[in-house]
């Protein structure tokens, strides 16, 4: 089986190149191989690779920058998935596509389910929602995995930013009124491997659809930052600020160009019951990544 993976240098793409390697022949691409903002380039890639499965974690993910680069965000997040989905439909092959908690406005009190109405409040969220619709409407054999707050040892993410800032600054303020589930790229990739195997088994047609996939548990950005600093401190990292000294602030106190959902909590019961997976605690996943990043002497390396 030949598997095309987009965004191989991204957080999730990097881990997919590991987790899917035992399943098939991987063809990983990134912007230097195929510019996803150009439909003709995607079509040439697909014609050349002739994949049996498309896995598409690539996306324009700069939330704030997307507010001023709406056309580029739309090209990568909405138009590109449509090209991929149309090819998948024409060749009768599955496509796995990744989406985001940002398709919701975050105003719900409880956990968001897959059937809740989307109402994105940012350009990023709107383009990702359009990308979902393109995959859903064009490729019968699709699995859409919505996630959020992604981190890992590879790439740029909140965890690494907190590690750096807490070593550089003796004062740090983090938003406390946005809640979600920090989710490791490694876990996303591992669950994707389970999904892929089952999509090629009898009865797979009943498993196509949209799923929420995040780690177990929830926290705020402030609570997340405190956990990172506390755990890294236990591993020997020296900081200029202690975890309990990180100041909680509100979203209003830290305005950003793009609106973030106040509630990014996703109900994962569907993916667990359908594919028979159990999802780890976000705290355990953060600890595992920190153990990879922190050297024995307490210095922090960057696996980007």
The 8 nearest C-alpha neighbors of each residue, nearest first, counted from 0:
[[1, 23, 51, 24, 2, 22, 52, 50],
 [0, 2, 24, 50, 51, 23, 25, 52],
 [3, 1, 52, 25, 50, 53, 24, 51],
 [2, 4, 26, 53, 50, 27, 54, 25],
 [5, 3, 27, 54, 55, 26, 28, 2],
 [4, 6, 28, 55, 57, 7, 29, 27],
 [5, 7, 57, 29, 12, 9, 8, 28],
 [6, 8, 12, 13, 27, 5, 9, 28],
 [9, 7, 13, 6, 12, 29, 10, 154],
 [10, 8, 12, 6, 7, 11, 13, 154],
 [9, 11, 154, 13, 12, 153, 184, 151],
 [12, 10, 184, 14, 13, 9, 15, 56],
 [13, 11, 7, 15, 9, 6, 14, 10],
 [12, 14, 7, 8, 11, 16, 10, 15],
 [15, 13, 17, 11, 16, 12, 185, 188],
 [16, 14, 12, 18, 188, 17, 13, 19],
 [15, 17, 14, 13, 19, 18, 20, 12],
 [18, 16, 15, 14, 20, 19, 13, 188],
 [17, 19, 15, 20, 189, 16, 188, 192],
 [18, 20, 22, 21, 15, 192, 17, 16],
 [19, 21, 22, 17, 18, 23, 16, 25],
 [22, 20, 19, 23, 18, 17, 24, 192],
 [23, 21, 19, 20, 24, 0, 196, 192],
 [24, 22, 0, 1, 21, 20, 25, 2],
 [23, 25, 1, 2, 0, 26, 20, 22],
 [26, 24, 2, 1, 27, 23, 3, 20],
 [27, 25, 3, 2, 4, 28, 24, 1],
 [26, 28, 4, 7, 5, 3, 25, 29],
 [29, 27, 5, 32, 7, 6, 4, 26],
 [30, 28, 6, 32, 31, 7, 5, 33],
 [29, 31, 34, 33, 32, 35, 28, 6],
 [30, 32, 29, 33, 34, 28, 6, 35],
 [33, 31, 30, 29, 28, 34, 44, 27],
 [32, 34, 30, 31, 40, 35, 29, 41],
 [35, 33, 30, 36, 37, 40, 32, 31],
 [36, 34, 37, 75, 79, 33, 41, 38],
 [35, 37, 74, 75, 34, 38, 79, 71],
 [36, 38, 35, 40, 39, 34, 41, 74],
 [39, 37, 41, 40, 42, 79, 36, 82],
 [38, 40, 42, 41, 37, 43, 44, 35],
 [41, 39, 43, 38, 42, 37, 33, 44],
 [42, 40, 44, 38, 39, 43, 45, 35],
 [41, 43, 39, 45, 44, 40, 46, 38],
 [44, 42, 40, 46, 41, 45, 47, 39],
 [45, 43, 41, 47, 42, 46, 48, 40],
 [44, 46, 42, 48, 47, 43, 49, 41],
 [45, 47, 43, 44, 49, 48, 42, 41],
 [46, 48, 44, 45, 49, 43, 42, 50],
 [47, 49, 45, 50, 46, 44, 3, 26],
 [48, 50, 46, 45, 47, 51, 1, 44],
 [51, 49, 1, 52, 48, 2, 3, 53],
 [50, 52, 1, 92, 0, 2, 49, 53],
 [51, 53, 2, 50, 93, 92, 94, 3],
 [54, 52, 94, 3, 2, 95, 55, 4],
 [55, 53, 95, 4, 94, 3, 96, 56],
 [54, 56, 96, 5, 57, 4, 95, 53],
 [55, 57, 97, 12, 6, 5, 96, 11],
 [58, 56, 6, 5, 55, 9, 59, 12],
 [59, 57, 76, 60, 75, 56, 6, 72],
 [58, 60, 72, 75, 61, 76, 57, 123],
 [61, 59, 62, 58, 123, 65, 72, 64],
 [62, 60, 64, 63, 65, 59, 123, 72],
 [63, 61, 65, 123, 64, 60, 257, 66],
 [64, 62, 257, 256, 65, 66, 61, 255],
 [63, 65, 66, 61, 62, 67, 68, 256],
 [64, 66, 68, 67, 62, 69, 63, 61],
 [65, 67, 64, 63, 122, 68, 69, 257],
 [66, 68, 65, 64, 69, 63, 70, 122],
 [69, 67, 65, 71, 70, 66, 64, 72],
 [68, 70, 72, 65, 71, 67, 66, 73],
 [71, 69, 73, 72, 68, 74, 65, 67],
 [70, 72, 74, 73, 69, 68, 75, 36],
 [71, 73, 69, 75, 70, 59, 74, 76],
 [74, 72, 77, 70, 126, 76, 71, 75],
 [73, 75, 78, 36, 71, 72, 77, 76],
 [76, 74, 36, 79, 72, 35, 73, 77],
 [77, 75, 73, 127, 126, 58, 130, 72],
 [130, 76, 78, 73, 129, 126, 80, 79],
 [77, 79, 74, 81, 80, 75, 73, 76],
 [78, 80, 82, 75, 81, 77, 35, 74],
 [81, 79, 83, 82, 78, 77, 130, 84],
 [80, 82, 133, 84, 78, 79, 83, 134],
 [83, 81, 79, 85, 80, 84, 86, 78],
 [82, 84, 80, 86, 81, 85, 87, 79],
 [85, 83, 87, 81, 138, 134, 86, 82],
 [84, 86, 88, 82, 87, 83, 137, 81],
 [85, 87, 89, 83, 84, 88, 90, 82],
 [88, 86, 84, 92, 90, 85, 89, 91],
 [87, 89, 138, 91, 85, 86, 90, 84],
 [90, 88, 86, 87, 91, 85, 92, 138],
 [89, 91, 87, 88, 92, 86, 51, 85],
 [92, 90, 88, 89, 87, 93, 140, 86],
 [93, 91, 87, 90, 52, 51, 88, 140],
 [94, 92, 140, 52, 141, 87, 53, 95],
 [93, 95, 53, 141, 54, 52, 96, 87],
 [96, 94, 54, 142, 141, 143, 55, 53],
 [95, 97, 143, 55, 54, 56, 144, 142],
 [98, 96, 144, 56, 143, 145, 55, 95],
 [97, 99, 145, 144, 127, 146, 96, 143],
 [100, 98, 145, 146, 101, 147, 102, 97],
 [99, 101, 102, 147, 263, 146, 103, 145],
 [102, 100, 124, 103, 99, 119, 260, 104],
 [101, 103, 119, 124, 100, 117, 128, 118],
 [104, 102, 118, 117, 119, 101, 105, 100],
 [103, 105, 119, 260, 118, 106, 120, 102],
 [106, 104, 260, 262, 261, 103, 107, 263],
 [105, 107, 104, 262, 108, 261, 260, 103],
 [108, 106, 105, 109, 262, 111, 110, 104],
 [109, 107, 106, 110, 262, 105, 111, 264],
 [110, 108, 107, 111, 264, 262, 265, 266],
 [109, 111, 265, 264, 266, 112, 108, 107],
 [110, 112, 265, 266, 264, 115, 109, 113],
 [113, 111, 266, 114, 115, 265, 110, 211],
 [112, 114, 115, 210, 209, 211, 111, 266],
 [113, 115, 112, 116, 111, 117, 209, 210],
 [116, 114, 112, 113, 111, 117, 103, 118],
 [117, 115, 114, 118, 103, 113, 102, 112],
 [118, 116, 103, 102, 119, 115, 104, 128],
 [117, 119, 103, 104, 102, 116, 120, 125],
 [120, 118, 102, 103, 124, 104, 125, 121],
 [119, 121, 104, 258, 118, 124, 122, 125],
 [122, 120, 124, 123, 257, 258, 119, 125],
 [123, 121, 125, 124, 66, 65, 126, 69],
 [124, 122, 121, 126, 125, 62, 65, 127],
 [125, 123, 101, 102, 119, 121, 127, 122],
 [124, 126, 122, 128, 119, 127, 123, 121],
 [127, 125, 129, 73, 123, 128, 77, 76],
 [126, 128, 130, 124, 76, 129, 125, 98],
 [127, 129, 131, 125, 130, 126, 102, 124],
 [130, 128, 126, 132, 77, 131, 127, 133],
 [131, 77, 129, 127, 133, 128, 132, 76],
 [130, 132, 128, 134, 129, 133, 135, 127],
 [133, 131, 135, 129, 130, 134, 136, 128],
 [134, 132, 81, 130, 136, 131, 135, 137],
 [135, 133, 84, 131, 137, 132, 136, 138],
 [134, 136, 132, 133, 137, 138, 131, 141],
 [137, 135, 133, 134, 132, 138, 139, 131],
 [136, 138, 134, 85, 84, 135, 133, 139],
 [139, 137, 88, 84, 140, 134, 141, 135],
 [138, 140, 141, 137, 88, 135, 136, 207],
 [141, 139, 93, 138, 207, 94, 92, 142],
 [142, 140, 94, 207, 93, 139, 95, 138],
 [141, 143, 95, 208, 207, 209, 96, 144],
 [144, 142, 209, 96, 97, 95, 210, 208],
 [145, 143, 97, 210, 211, 98, 212, 209],
 [146, 144, 98, 99, 211, 97, 212, 210],
 [145, 147, 99, 212, 213, 100, 211, 98],
 [146, 148, 149, 99, 100, 182, 213, 181],
 [149, 147, 181, 182, 180, 150, 179, 146],
 [148, 150, 182, 147, 183, 181, 184, 151],
 [151, 149, 183, 156, 184, 182, 158, 148],
 [152, 150, 153, 183, 184, 288, 10, 154],
 [151, 153, 302, 288, 292, 154, 291, 303],
 [154, 152, 303, 302, 151, 10, 155, 301],
 [153, 155, 303, 10, 9, 156, 152, 151],
 [154, 156, 159, 153, 303, 157, 160, 10],
 [155, 157, 150, 158, 159, 160, 154, 149],
 [156, 158, 160, 159, 161, 150, 155, 148],
 [159, 157, 161, 160, 156, 162, 150, 227],
 [158, 160, 162, 161, 157, 156, 163, 155],
 [159, 161, 157, 163, 162, 158, 164, 156],
 [160, 162, 164, 158, 163, 159, 165, 157],
 [163, 161, 159, 160, 165, 164, 158, 166],
 [164, 162, 160, 166, 161, 165, 159, 167],
 [163, 165, 167, 161, 166, 162, 168, 160],
 [166, 164, 162, 168, 167, 238, 163, 240],
 [165, 167, 238, 163, 164, 239, 168, 162],
 [168, 166, 164, 165, 163, 239, 169, 238],
 [169, 167, 170, 165, 164, 239, 166, 171],
 [168, 170, 240, 239, 171, 165, 167, 166],
 [171, 169, 168, 240, 245, 172, 244, 246],
 [170, 172, 245, 246, 173, 169, 168, 165],
 [173, 171, 246, 247, 245, 248, 170, 174],
 [174, 172, 221, 247, 248, 246, 175, 220],
 [175, 173, 248, 249, 221, 220, 247, 250],
 [174, 176, 221, 219, 247, 177, 248, 220],
 [177, 175, 249, 174, 261, 178, 250, 219],
 [176, 178, 261, 219, 175, 262, 220, 174],
 [179, 177, 219, 262, 218, 263, 261, 176],
 [178, 180, 263, 264, 217, 218, 219, 262],
 [179, 181, 217, 214, 182, 216, 213, 218],
 [182, 180, 148, 281, 149, 214, 179, 183],
 [183, 181, 149, 214, 213, 148, 180, 281],
 [182, 184, 150, 185, 186, 151, 149, 284],
 [183, 185, 11, 187, 186, 151, 150, 10],
 [184, 186, 188, 183, 187, 14, 189, 151],
 [187, 185, 189, 183, 188, 184, 190, 182],
 [188, 186, 184, 190, 185, 189, 191, 183],
 [187, 189, 191, 15, 185, 186, 190, 14],
 [190, 188, 186, 192, 191, 187, 18, 185],
 [189, 191, 193, 192, 187, 188, 186, 194],
 [190, 192, 194, 188, 189, 193, 195, 187],
 [191, 193, 195, 189, 190, 194, 19, 18],
 [194, 192, 190, 191, 196, 195, 197, 189],
 [193, 195, 191, 197, 192, 196, 198, 190],
 [196, 194, 192, 198, 197, 193, 191, 199],
 [195, 197, 193, 194, 198, 199, 192, 200],
 [196, 198, 200, 194, 199, 195, 203, 193],
 [199, 197, 203, 195, 196, 200, 194, 206],
 [198, 200, 197, 196, 203, 201, 195, 202],
 [199, 201, 197, 198, 203, 202, 196, 195],
 [202, 200, 203, 199, 198, 197, 204, 205],
 [203, 201, 204, 205, 200, 206, 198, 197],
 [202, 204, 198, 206, 205, 201, 200, 197],
 [203, 205, 206, 202, 207, 140, 198, 201],
 [204, 206, 203, 207, 202, 208, 273, 198],
 [207, 205, 203, 204, 208, 273, 198, 202],
 [206, 208, 142, 141, 204, 205, 140, 203],
 [207, 209, 142, 141, 143, 206, 210, 135],
 [208, 210, 143, 142, 144, 113, 211, 207],
 [211, 209, 144, 270, 143, 145, 113, 212],
 [210, 212, 145, 267, 144, 265, 146, 266],
 [211, 213, 146, 267, 145, 144, 210, 270],
 [214, 212, 182, 146, 180, 215, 211, 147],
 [215, 213, 182, 281, 280, 278, 279, 180],
 [214, 216, 280, 279, 281, 278, 213, 180],
 [217, 215, 280, 180, 281, 214, 218, 282],
 [216, 218, 180, 179, 178, 215, 264, 219],
 [217, 219, 178, 222, 179, 223, 180, 220],
 [218, 220, 178, 222, 221, 175, 177, 223],
 [219, 221, 223, 222, 174, 175, 224, 173],
 [220, 222, 175, 173, 224, 219, 223, 174],
 [223, 221, 219, 225, 224, 220, 218, 226],
 [222, 224, 220, 226, 221, 225, 219, 218],
 [225, 223, 227, 221, 226, 222, 220, 228],
 [224, 226, 242, 222, 228, 223, 227, 229],
 [225, 227, 229, 223, 224, 228, 230, 222],
 [228, 226, 224, 230, 225, 229, 231, 223],
 [229, 227, 231, 225, 242, 226, 230, 232],
 [228, 230, 232, 226, 242, 227, 231, 225],
 [231, 229, 233, 232, 227, 228, 226, 234],
 [232, 230, 234, 228, 233, 229, 236, 227],
 [231, 233, 236, 229, 235, 234, 230, 228],
 [232, 234, 230, 231, 235, 229, 236, 228],
 [235, 233, 231, 232, 236, 230, 297, 293],
 [234, 236, 297, 232, 233, 237, 231, 296],
 [237, 235, 297, 232, 231, 234, 298, 238],
 [238, 236, 232, 235, 166, 239, 297, 298],
 [239, 237, 166, 240, 165, 236, 241, 232],
 [238, 240, 169, 166, 168, 165, 167, 241],
 [239, 241, 169, 238, 165, 244, 170, 242],
 [242, 240, 244, 243, 238, 239, 245, 228],
 [241, 243, 225, 244, 228, 229, 245, 240],
 [244, 242, 245, 241, 225, 246, 240, 229],
 [245, 243, 241, 242, 246, 240, 170, 171],
 [246, 244, 171, 243, 242, 172, 247, 170],
 [245, 247, 172, 244, 171, 173, 248, 170],
 [248, 246, 173, 175, 172, 174, 221, 245],
 [247, 249, 174, 175, 173, 172, 252, 246],
 [250, 248, 174, 252, 251, 176, 175, 253],
 [249, 251, 253, 252, 174, 254, 176, 248],
 [252, 250, 249, 253, 254, 248, 255, 174],
 [251, 253, 249, 250, 254, 248, 174, 255],
 [252, 254, 250, 251, 255, 249, 174, 248],
 [255, 253, 251, 252, 250, 256, 258, 257],
 [254, 256, 257, 253, 258, 63, 250, 259],
 [257, 255, 63, 258, 66, 254, 64, 62],
 [258, 256, 63, 121, 255, 62, 259, 66],
 [257, 259, 121, 120, 256, 260, 255, 63],
 [258, 260, 261, 257, 101, 121, 120, 105],
 [261, 259, 105, 262, 104, 263, 101, 258],
 [262, 260, 177, 105, 178, 176, 259, 263],
 [261, 263, 105, 178, 260, 264, 177, 106],
 [264, 262, 179, 100, 178, 260, 105, 265],
 [263, 265, 179, 110, 262, 111, 180, 178],
 [266, 264, 111, 110, 267, 211, 263, 112],
 [265, 267, 112, 110, 111, 268, 211, 264],
 [268, 266, 211, 269, 270, 212, 265, 271],
 [267, 269, 271, 270, 266, 272, 211, 273],
 [270, 268, 272, 271, 267, 273, 210, 211],
 [271, 269, 273, 272, 268, 210, 267, 274],
 [270, 272, 276, 275, 268, 269, 274, 273],
 [271, 273, 275, 269, 270, 274, 268, 276],
 [274, 272, 270, 271, 275, 269, 206, 276],
 [273, 275, 276, 271, 272, 270, 194, 193],
 [276, 274, 271, 272, 273, 277, 270, 193],
 [277, 275, 271, 274, 278, 272, 190, 270],
 [278, 276, 271, 279, 275, 272, 215, 270],
 [277, 279, 214, 215, 276, 280, 271, 213],
 [280, 278, 215, 214, 281, 277, 283, 284],
 [281, 279, 215, 282, 283, 214, 216, 284],
 [280, 282, 284, 214, 283, 181, 215, 285],
 [283, 281, 285, 280, 284, 286, 226, 181],
 [284, 282, 286, 280, 281, 285, 287, 279],
 [283, 285, 281, 287, 286, 282, 183, 288],
 [286, 284, 282, 288, 287, 283, 281, 289],
 [285, 287, 289, 283, 284, 288, 282, 290],
 [288, 286, 290, 284, 285, 289, 283, 291],
 [287, 289, 291, 285, 290, 286, 152, 151],
 [290, 288, 292, 286, 291, 287, 293, 285],
 [289, 291, 287, 288, 293, 292, 286, 234],
 [292, 290, 288, 289, 293, 287, 152, 294],
 [291, 293, 289, 300, 290, 299, 288, 152],
 [294, 292, 299, 290, 298, 291, 297, 289],
 [293, 295, 297, 298, 296, 299, 292, 300],
 [294, 296, 297, 293, 298, 235, 234, 299],
 [297, 295, 294, 298, 235, 293, 236, 299],
 [298, 296, 235, 236, 294, 295, 293, 299],
 [297, 299, 294, 296, 293, 236, 300, 295],
 [300, 298, 293, 292, 294, 297, 301, 236],
 [299, 301, 292, 293, 302, 298, 294, 291],
 [300, 302, 303, 292, 299, 152, 153, 159],
 [301, 303, 153, 152, 300, 154, 292, 291],
 [302, 153, 154, 301, 152, 155, 10, 8]]
